[in-house]
Amino acid sequence: MSDKTIKLKPYSIKLTSSEIWLLGLGLPFFIYGTKTHTLWGVLTEAFIPGGIYARKAYRLHRIRRQGIQHTDSMDGGSFEIWLEILFKDLGHKTTRTPLTGDKGADLILETQKGKTVIQAKKKASGVVDKKAIKEVLNAKIHYKANAAAAITNQHFGPSAKRLAAEHGVELWERHNLVEFLYSARQKRFPYSLRKYLPTVIWIKT
């Protein structure tokens, strides 16, 4: 893998404030174009939504194309964005907390069984210690969650595993993420279409 850090930008189906501003900026040109019957005015307003959609589609595609090996080069925020989209691809209502003041939870997952807080720990190498478990336990109390989990792209150390076992915190390590990624990609592509897709998509490593 390259030493260059992978930085992903967040994806949201909702319009951001800057995107709303762009649409508003193009509206006068659209009105002028319709009143004067000039094509450029109408096209201006047509191109702006198209550009916004294209940017959103590109962001989502870039997030989804990252494999487990790419997580080693991600920064912490990008790792959270990557996990968020995978959970959403599997149909889970997922909220990413602010980068600061998250009270120990990076993601909040809501299912029929209740609320789960998730601590996401990205590491280039090495193991995650018990501090991550303490943080997610605090988050469980703060967010009044039913369950807590910690996820890393590497592995948890012995102290982290012991503390997690004592308090019922679910741990996901690298091999769990591989299966998670595989499941998310299976969900996105119906079985009937997989034979037309590159084989590399289905490789589980």
Rosetta blueprint (number, residue, H / E / L):
1 M L
2 S L
3 D L
4 K L
5 T L
6 I E
7 K L
8 L L
9 K L
10 P L
11 Y L
12 S L
13 I L
14 K L
15 L L
16 T L
17 S H
18 S H
19 E H
20 I H
21 W H
22 L H
23 L H
24 G H
25 L H
26 G H
27 L H
28 P H
29 F H
30 F H
31 I H
32 Y H
33 G H
34 T H
35 K H
36 T H
37 H L
38 T L
39 L H
40 W H
41 G H
42 V H
43 L H
44 T H
45 E H
46 A H
47 F H
48 I H
49 P H
50 G H
51 G H
52 I H
53 Y H
54 A H
55 R H
56 K H
57 A H
58 Y H
59 R H
60 L H
61 H H
62 R H
63 I H
64 R H
65 R L
66 Q L
67 G L
68 I H
69 Q H
70 H H
71 T H
72 D H
73 S H
74 M E
75 D L
76 G H
77 G H
78 S H
79 F H
80 E H
81 I H
82 W H
83 L H
84 E H
85 I H
86 L H
87 F H
88 K H
89 D H
90 L L
91 G L
92 H L
93 K E
94 T E
95 T E
96 R E
97 T L
98 P L
99 L L
100 T L
101 G L
102 D L
103 K L
104 G L
105 A L
106 D L
107 L E
108 I E
109 L E
110 E E
111 T E
112 Q L
113 K L
114 G E
115 K E
116 T E
117 V E
118 I E
119 Q E
120 A E
121 K E
122 K L
123 K L
124 A L
125 S L
126 G L
127 V E
128 V E
129 D L
130 K L
131 K H
132 A H
133 I H
134 K H
135 E H
136 V H
137 L H
138 N H
139 A H
140 K H
141 I H
142 H H
143 Y L
144 K L
145 A L
146 N L
147 A E
148 A E
149 A E
150 A E
151 I E
152 T E
153 N L
154 Q L
155 H E
156 F E
157 G L
158 P H
159 S H
160 A H
161 K H
162 R H
163 L H
164 A H
165 A H
166 E H
167 H H
168 G L
169 V L
170 E E
171 L E
172 W E
173 E L
174 R H
175 H H
176 N H
177 L H
178 V H
179 E H
180 F H
181 L H
182 Y H
183 S H
184 A H
185 R H
186 Q H
187 K H
188 R H
189 F L
190 P L
191 Y H
192 S H
193 L H
194 R H
195 K L
196 Y L
197 L L
198 P L
199 T H
200 V H
201 I H
202 W H
203 I L
204 K L
205 T L
